[in-house]
Amino acid sequence: MRVVEYDEPLIDDVTFGSIFFAVSSIRARSDISTNLGSTYVKRENGQSTSEFTGNLNWLVNLTSRSMIRTFIATDLTDSSNGALTATVDPEVGDPNDIQITTDVIRNQVISLGYHRQDGTLDSSLSGELRKLNYSESPNDRRIWNVNAVFGYPITALLRSGFYARYNNTDYIDLNRVDGDYSIGGNIRYQLSRSLHSLFDLKYRDRDSTLDSASFAEWSVYASLTYGFGEPMRPTRSGGF
């Protein structure tokens, strides 16, 4: 059960309640889990709905160094919770796909990722299909993207990385399609056991059917982090 209370009195608070039947299995070379159930949504003004939600998470170890992960889900949620879930686990979808609104969202996603860790090179290839339906605002969209990430240790303390990404977004209600691609590289230096720095250089280009939304940019990002996490690189919305 989750209750979202808005400070703005004109926006109705909303309550989400879910009940699931969960099954999981752990084997020598694969882990699989699934949740099947229903989510009940009720707004303060009395509007309510109850619909099916569920997900499937399947991880297969191909070798001792490589694995494939498949994630399939459909759920009723709000934008803040959907973005938070993707931020905590980026393999369930890109948090930038979800627009921040007060709507109830039907979020449907299929993602597939391949990961390999060798002695000198780490590699990751992934793809995602997502459809988002918003209850009120004209933000419905279909999204597909592909990503490639490579990491290479230069020394015990210094690590380099390279990434490339393509994202295609079809704004169903706005008769607009965006094609984004970006490439970049970074250097990560481990200053101590719990302190590290990162320098990242990225080029991004958007080709949109809406002329004012097209752009090209170079960006530089630097961070100094204490702890074991990695802060998210800020992104611009370009043209919105």
C-alpha positions as CSV (number, residue, x, y, z in Angstrom):
1,M,0.0,0.0,0.0
2,R,1.4,3.4,-1.0
3,V,-0.2,6.9,-0.6
4,V,0.9,9.9,-2.6
5,E,0.0,13.2,-1.0
6,Y,0.4,16.4,-3.1
7,D,1.1,19.8,-1.5
8,E,-1.0,21.5,-4.2
9,P,-4.6,21.3,-2.9
10,L,-6.0,21.2,-6.5
11,I,-4.3,17.9,-7.1
12,D,-6.1,14.9,-5.7
13,D,-4.0,12.5,-3.5
14,V,-3.8,9.0,-4.8
15,T,-3.6,5.6,-3.1
16,F,-2.0,2.5,-4.7
17,G,-2.6,-1.0,-3.3
18,S,-1.2,-4.2,-4.8
19,I,-1.5,-7.9,-4.1
20,F,0.8,-10.4,-5.8
21,F,1.5,-14.1,-6.1
22,A,5.2,-14.5,-6.2
23,V,7.3,-17.5,-7.4
24,S,11.1,-17.8,-7.6
25,S,13.5,-20.5,-8.6
26,I,17.3,-20.6,-8.2
27,R,19.2,-23.2,-10.2
28,A,22.9,-23.8,-10.9
29,R,22.9,-21.6,-14.0
30,S,19.8,-19.5,-13.8
31,D,17.6,-17.5,-11.5
32,I,14.0,-16.8,-12.3
33,S,11.3,-14.9,-10.4
34,T,7.8,-13.7,-11.3
35,N,5.1,-11.6,-9.6
36,L,1.5,-11.8,-10.8
37,G,-1.3,-9.8,-9.3
38,S,-3.5,-6.8,-9.3
39,T,-3.1,-3.1,-8.5
40,Y,-5.9,-0.9,-7.1
41,V,-5.7,2.8,-7.6
42,K,-8.0,5.3,-5.9
43,R,-7.9,9.1,-6.1
44,E,-9.2,11.4,-3.4
45,N,-12.1,12.6,-5.6
46,G,-13.5,9.0,-5.7
47,Q,-12.1,7.8,-9.1
48,S,-10.8,4.3,-8.9
49,T,-9.6,1.4,-11.0
50,S,-8.2,-2.1,-10.5
51,E,-6.0,-3.8,-13.2
52,F,-3.6,-6.6,-13.7
53,T,0.1,-6.0,-13.0
54,G,3.1,-8.4,-13.0
55,N,6.7,-9.0,-14.0
56,L,9.2,-11.7,-15.0
57,N,12.9,-11.5,-14.2
58,W,15.1,-14.2,-15.7
59,L,18.9,-14.3,-15.3
60,V,20.9,-17.0,-17.1
61,N,24.7,-17.6,-16.6
62,L,26.0,-18.6,-20.0
63,T,29.6,-19.1,-18.6
64,S,31.5,-18.2,-15.5
65,R,32.1,-14.8,-17.2
66,S,28.9,-14.0,-19.1
67,M,25.2,-13.8,-18.4
68,I,21.9,-12.7,-20.0
69,R,19.1,-11.0,-18.2
70,T,15.5,-10.7,-19.4
71,F,13.0,-8.4,-17.7
72,I,9.3,-8.1,-18.7
73,A,6.8,-6.0,-16.7
74,T,3.5,-4.2,-16.8
75,D,2.2,-2.2,-13.9
76,L,0.2,0.8,-12.8
77,T,2.3,3.4,-11.1
78,D,3.1,7.1,-10.8
79,S,6.0,8.9,-12.4
80,S,8.1,9.3,-9.3
81,N,7.9,5.7,-8.3
82,G,8.5,4.5,-11.9
83,A,11.6,6.7,-12.2
84,L,12.9,5.7,-8.8
85,T,12.6,2.0,-9.7
86,A,14.6,2.5,-12.9
87,T,17.2,4.6,-11.1
88,V,17.9,1.9,-8.5
89,D,18.0,-0.8,-11.2
90,P,18.7,0.7,-14.7
91,E,18.3,-2.6,-16.4
92,V,14.5,-2.4,-15.9
93,G,14.4,0.7,-18.1
94,D,15.8,4.2,-18.5
95,P,14.4,6.6,-15.8
96,N,14.6,9.4,-18.4
97,D,11.8,7.8,-20.4
98,I,9.3,8.7,-17.7
99,Q,7.9,12.3,-17.6
100,I,7.2,13.8,-14.2
101,T,3.4,14.3,-14.0
102,T,0.6,13.7,-11.5
103,D,-0.9,11.0,-13.7
104,V,-1.4,7.4,-13.1
105,I,0.8,5.5,-15.6
106,R,0.4,2.2,-17.3
107,N,4.1,1.2,-17.7
108,Q,4.9,-1.7,-20.0
109,V,8.6,-2.7,-20.6
110,I,10.7,-5.5,-22.1
111,S,14.4,-5.3,-21.6
112,L,17.2,-7.7,-22.6
113,G,20.9,-7.4,-21.5
114,Y,24.1,-9.3,-22.1
115,H,27.1,-8.8,-19.8
116,R,30.6,-10.2,-20.0
117,Q,33.5,-9.7,-17.6
118,D,36.9,-10.7,-18.8
119,G,40.3,-10.1,-17.2
120,T,41.0,-7.0,-19.3
121,L,37.6,-5.9,-20.7
122,D,34.1,-5.6,-19.3
123,S,31.3,-5.3,-21.9
124,S,27.5,-4.8,-21.7
125,L,25.0,-4.8,-24.5
126,S,21.3,-4.1,-23.8
127,G,18.0,-3.2,-25.5
128,E,14.6,-2.0,-24.3
129,L,11.1,-1.7,-25.6
130,R,8.7,0.4,-23.5
131,K,5.2,1.8,-23.8
132,L,3.8,4.4,-21.5
133,N,0.1,5.4,-21.2
134,Y,-0.7,8.4,-19.1
135,S,-4.2,8.8,-17.5
136,E,-4.6,12.5,-18.3
137,S,-1.7,14.3,-19.9
138,P,-0.9,13.8,-23.6
139,N,2.4,12.1,-22.9
140,D,1.7,8.6,-24.2
141,R,4.8,7.2,-26.0
142,R,6.5,4.2,-27.5
143,I,10.2,3.9,-26.9
144,W,13.0,1.6,-28.0
145,N,16.7,1.9,-27.4
146,V,20.0,0.0,-27.6
147,N,23.1,0.5,-25.5
148,A,26.7,-0.6,-25.5
149,V,29.1,-0.1,-22.6
150,F,32.8,-1.1,-22.4
151,G,35.2,-0.8,-19.5
152,Y,39.0,-1.4,-19.5
153,P,41.4,-1.2,-16.5
154,I,44.5,0.8,-17.3
155,T,46.1,0.3,-13.9
156,A,45.0,-1.0,-10.6
157,L,43.6,2.4,-9.7
158,L,42.7,3.9,-13.1
159,R,39.9,2.7,-15.3
160,S,38.6,3.8,-18.7
161,G,35.2,3.4,-20.3
162,F,33.4,3.9,-23.5
163,Y,29.6,3.9,-24.3
164,A,27.2,4.4,-27.2
165,R,23.4,4.6,-27.2
166,Y,20.5,5.1,-29.6
167,N,17.0,6.0,-28.4
168,N,13.9,6.3,-30.5
169,T,10.8,7.9,-29.0
170,D,7.4,8.1,-30.7
171,Y,5.1,10.7,-29.0
172,I,1.8,9.1,-29.9
173,D,-0.5,12.1,-28.9
174,L,1.8,14.8,-30.4
175,N,2.6,13.3,-33.9
176,R,6.3,13.6,-33.1
177,V,9.3,11.2,-33.3
178,D,12.7,11.8,-31.8
179,G,15.9,9.9,-32.7
180,D,18.7,10.4,-30.2
181,Y,22.2,9.0,-30.3
182,S,25.1,9.6,-28.0
183,I,28.7,8.4,-27.6
184,G,31.1,9.1,-24.8
185,G,34.1,8.1,-22.8
186,N,35.3,8.5,-19.3
187,I,38.2,8.0,-16.9
188,R,37.7,6.8,-13.3
189,Y,40.4,7.1,-10.7
190,Q,40.3,5.3,-7.3
191,L,41.8,7.8,-4.8
192,S,41.3,5.5,-1.8
193,R,39.1,2.6,-0.9
194,S,36.0,4.7,-0.5
195,L,36.9,7.8,-2.6
196,H,37.0,8.0,-6.4
197,S,36.7,10.6,-9.1
198,L,35.2,10.5,-12.6
199,F,35.7,12.6,-15.7
200,D,33.2,12.0,-18.6
201,L,33.0,13.5,-22.1
202,K,29.9,12.9,-24.2
203,Y,28.5,14.0,-27.6
204,R,24.7,13.8,-28.1
205,D,22.6,14.5,-31.2
206,R,18.8,14.6,-31.6
207,D,17.0,14.5,-34.9
208,S,13.3,15.3,-34.3
209,T,10.3,15.8,-36.5
210,L,9.7,18.8,-34.4
211,D,12.4,21.2,-35.6
212,S,12.6,23.1,-32.3
213,A,13.5,19.9,-30.4
214,S,16.5,19.0,-32.6
215,F,19.9,19.8,-31.2
216,A,23.6,18.6,-30.9
217,E,25.8,19.1,-27.9
218,W,29.1,18.3,-26.2
219,S,29.0,18.0,-22.5
220,V,31.6,17.4,-19.8
221,Y,30.9,15.8,-16.4
222,A,33.2,15.5,-13.4
223,S,32.4,14.0,-10.0
224,L,34.2,13.2,-6.7
225,T,32.4,10.5,-4.8
226,Y,32.8,9.2,-1.2
227,G,31.3,5.8,-0.8
228,F,30.6,2.9,-3.1
229,G,27.8,4.2,-5.3
230,E,28.0,6.2,-8.5
231,P,25.9,9.4,-8.9
232,M,23.8,9.7,-12.0
233,R,25.1,11.9,-14.8
234,P,22.7,14.8,-15.2
235,T,20.9,15.0,-18.6
236,R,19.3,17.9,-20.4
237,S,15.8,17.7,-21.9
238,G,16.8,19.5,-25.1
239,G,13.9,21.1,-26.9
240,F,11.2,20.4,-24.3
